[in-house]
Amino acid sequence: MPLTELLERRESRAMASFGVRDLDTMMRFAPRRYTTPAPLRSLHEVHEGEEMSAIVSVRGVRERRMRSRQGTILEVGVSDGIEEITLTFFLAKQHLVDWHRKHLTVGAHIVVHGIVGRNKHTDRPQITHPAYEAYEDTPEGRLRAQRPLPVYPLRKNIAQRTMRSATEKGVEFADSLARPVPAELVAARGLSPLPQAVTQVHLPTTVQDTRDGMAHLVFEEAFVLQSIFAQRRALDARTPAPALRAEGPLQGAFEQRLPFELTTGQREIGEQIIERLAREHPTSVLLQGDVGSGKTVVALRAMLRAVDSGHQAALLAPTEVLAEQHHRTITTLLGELAGAGRLDGHADATRVRLLTGSQKTSARRETLLDVTSGEAGIVIGTHALLTESVEFASLGLVVIDEQHRFGVDHRRRLRTKGPEGTSPHVVVMTATPIPRTAALATVGDLDVLTLRESPGLRAGVTSFVVPETVRSWEARMWARAGEEIGAGRQVFVVCARIDEADESPAAPAVLDPDGRVAETRIEEARGVTATAERLARRPELADARIGVLHGRMPAEEKQLVMDRVLAGEIDLLVSTTVIEVGVDVPNASVMIVLDAERFGVSQLHQLRGRVGRGEHAGIAFLDTRLPPGAPAFDRLEGIASAADGFALAELDLQVRGAGDLVGEEQSGLQRTLRYLDVIRDGRVIEQAREDAFAVIAADPDLTDHLDLAGAIDDRLRDADPDVERS
């Protein structure tokens, strides 16, 4: 039902400002919080500064003009039969005066809530701008006077009473709402039926009502999400995929030339992936492991299995810098095995090709020919791999690096590039580990495999928070950077923006112990170009060769800078987060992140993982101008002290909730979690998953569950308007 048919114009416009245009959406537009009125008391019991609630009658109303500015002071005398108090309103517009006079006529019985103050002119108690409503002297009326009041989010020129009036009208039509959760599941899980639940949410009588009503909305959200995942898995079960079963020859030759032994974890996870790749239906795996856990080698073994089986493998990276890094790493690891067509190539070699958007036309044409002909067994690229002009001869496996940079639609688009109506297998890699219940809620269509141990090939990294308010700490940080450069090693300095004329990126929200967003005033972020100039003047870095790297540079120039870094021709690189993932400079030993409070947990973890990758121990400085003790400073301390990415993932959940769990740039369902809390609601998620998979198994096309089908469509559209429907 459109809200324009149900509500007054100002109410429907208020809801439309939040994108709420129909009854179903409005009834699921939950309050941000509730206020519980103070206990009802007699007026003679209240004192100045106290919050109070009382049942009173209006004795008189008078108004007078403000002296110092335009507007009216409305004073309403009320009494509880024993004592009197004045309700005072300072009103800028005459229509507001008229509205209050209409509801505060002499003799009216009201319940009033507010904080007792004192009129400095009369020295008598008053309540300024109290909340009030009509009161009925019945048991039901007394209960209503003490009910929790919903507090909705507001926009400019929208009053709380407008939002409450709109939802109150909507509750009258709750029986007509779509019900995605089947009635038998609602009963089995002990939930309030939907009409009762939305009444409890918007017109609660008790605090327990609010909990019972929200419990239905939480379960419904989890159930719809899990139904989406169940449908995707059901679709995969009906879709053919190339069965990748060949044992060699590239796989065996690759293991023989590896300069290190695979860890037990790499072998075990590798075997689990190989078992899935042998299936005749597409597998979808999330391979998660901390920075340096050896995911790339595991993924490369899987890609070689695809090539050995007569198919191709594609590796999709989020940036050109990372795609080029992967290309260098893989061709180095493979050596002669990547030299097909060359004199020094192995007899069983394949070709490894790179495809990016900024490639020269001749190189791109050559790569596309190899991809189309099948000469290229492994293709590494950016989003350019997703374009229609890229046609694979026989794509059997897709590896996606850094899941949080790609949406579901990217995965689905690559799925369409399989040979002869088949769909390639998909392995998604992330160095931002996701706790189990969070994974069920956000990537529940993927099998999660976790690499927990490190190959031990790196010296590791130690992290420190550096408050610039302590000048000696800041000076020591730059002195240490100079010492490392003097010892022949290299330093990264990361800034939150390119130029200081650019708008500073927003800092991540930090929750206080009560779950509210902590307010912290932070300085403007420093930029790459200005920082490089300032560092050139620091005496500790007098002889350092300083370079810059950022996203506005042409691709060729960026590659030239990275080549110079790898060749040891740049001692200190000032960069944006373009180096956040995948950049591998074994000689880099120091990471300095300026204005670290502006970066997310996963970003900071990825950045510090760029150093300590070789024989020299790394050190990461999280530099901030925040004072010690600020909530965002404490968050940085927690990041610095966290042992690994798994501990950080838990910290991220506790500090910021699940909204940005797998990255702000993720296009997909997890970006739009409304009611679910993946820490609090772990059991609910598991119950909803069990129920959803059972429903989809019995009715895969949802012909008998039309309300659920509609909710899935709505949810996919909200998550990403361009997402491909499963």
C-alpha positions, 0 to 999 in steps of 0.5 A: 500500500503506497503511503500517499494513500494512507498518511497526511502529506507531511507524514508521507513526505517525512517517510519518503525522505528516508526512502520509505514509500510503502506500508511494508517498508514503514512497518519495518522502519524500526525506531533508533531507540526508545525513551522510558518515561520517569515513574509517575510522581506527585508534583510535590515530590519533584526537585529541580534538575530531576526528570519527572512524569506526572498526570496533570490538568491544564489550569490556564494558558497565556502567551506573550511576545519574546523581548529579544527576538521574534517569537512567542513564549507560551506558558501553561499552568498545570496541577495534579490537584495538590501542587502546580507547575508551569510548562514553558514553550519558546515558539518561533512560529505562530502555527506552533503556538496554535498547535499547542493551544489546540491540545492544551485547552483548560481542563484537559488531562495530560501526562507530562514528561520533562526535566524540572527547571526554575524560572529565573524571573519568578523563581518558581519551578517550570518544565521547558519544552516537555513532552506530553499527550492526552491521558485517560483515567483508566488502567489502560490509560495509566499503562499507556502513560508509562509506555516506552516511546519510540525515537525515530531518526529525523531529518531537517524540519521533521518532528518526532511526533510526525514520525510517530503519527505515521507509524501509529496509522500504519499499525492499523493496517498491519494485517495486510503486511507481506509475511516472508517467514511462514506462519509455522516457522514463526510459531515454532521459533516462539516469535510474535506474529508479524501484525503483533510484532510491528505493534510491539515495535511502534506502539509498545506497552512495556520494554518487553514488548519492544524486545519481542517485536524486534525479535521477529524483525531480526529473525525475518532479516536473517531468514531472508538473507539465508534464503538468498544464500540457499537459493544461490547454492541450489542454483549451483547444484543445478548448474554444470561445471568443469570437473577439474581432476587431473593430477599433473604435470604442472602441479607436481613440477611446481611443488618440486621447484618451490624453495620452501615446504608447504605448511600442514595448513596449506596442504590440508586446505589445498586438498579440501579445495581440490576435492571441491574442484573435482565436483561437476557443479560449481564450488564457491569457497572463501579462503581466508587467512591472515597476512602472510599465511600463504593464500597465494600459493594455495590458490596457485596450486588450484589454478594449476589443477585447472590448467592440467585439466585442460581449462584456464584459470583467472585471478581477479585483483581489485587494483592494477598495482595488485594485479601487476604484483600478482603477475610478478609473484606468480611468474616468479614462483612458476619460473620456466613453468610459465614460459610456454612458447619460449626457448627456456620454457618447460616442456609442459609450461603454460602462459601467464597473461596480465590484463588491465584497463590501462594496457597499451592496445598492442599488449591488450590485443596480444593478451586477448588472443592468448586468452581466446585461443587458450594459449594463456592458461592463467590470466591475471587482471582487474575489472577488465576481465569482466568486460564482454570483450574478454572471451575465455577458451575454457574458463574452469576456475576464478580466483578473486583476491580481496573479497571486500572489494567486489560485489556478488554481481562481479562473481556472477559475471565471471560465472557466465564466462565458463565453457559451453553453458558451464560455470567455473568454480570460484575461490575468493581470498581475503586477508580480513578474517570473518568470524563464523556467525558473521560469515554466515550472515554476510557470505553465507553462499560460500564455504569458508576455509581458514588458513591459521598458521603462517609459513614462517618465512617472514620476520613479522611486524611489531606495531605502536601507536604514536601520539603526536601530542608527545613530541619525543615519541614523534621525533623517535618515530622519524629517527627510527625511519632514518636509521632503517634507511641508513641500514639499507632498508625501506620505509612506507608512509601512508596518508589518507588523501592525495592533496590537502586541498581535497576533502578529508575522508571520514573517520570510521565510527567508534562505539562507546561501551553503551553501543553509541557512536563516540564523538571525537574531534579530529584534525584535517588529514595530511596529503601525500604531496605535501607530506613528501615535501615536509619529509624532505626537510626533516633532518633525520631523512636528509639523505633519503630518496623519497618517492610518491604513489597515488591513484591519480598517477597514470598507470605507467608512472605508478608501475615505474615508481613500484619498479624503482621501489623494488629495485631499491632506488627509492628509500621512502615511499609516500603513498595513499592506500593504493599499497594496502593489499598485495604489494610485496617489498621484502626489503621494506621494514617500516610502515608509518600511517599518518592520521591512523584514526581515519583508517578502518581496522582491516585497512590498518592490518593490511598496511602493517602487513606490507612490512616485515615480509623478508628477513628483517623484522618490521615495525608499524607506527600508527601516528595520530594527533588524537590525545591518549584516552580518546575512544578512537585512540583506544581503538588504535591501541587495540589494533596495535596489540592484536596478535593477528587478523582473527583477533582484529576481526573480533575487535572490529565487530565489537568496536564498530558492529557488523556494518563494515565488517568486510569493507566499505567498498563491498557492494552487497548484502552485508552493507545493508544489515538493518537489525542483525548483530552478528555477535548478539544474534549468532544463534538466530542466524543459525536457526534462520539458516536451518529453516531457510535451507529447508524451505528452499529445498522443498520449494526452490522456486518459491512458488508456494512462498510468494511473500518470501520471493518478494522480500528476496527481490526487495533485499537484493535491490536494496543491497545493489541495484545492479546485482544479478538475481540468482 
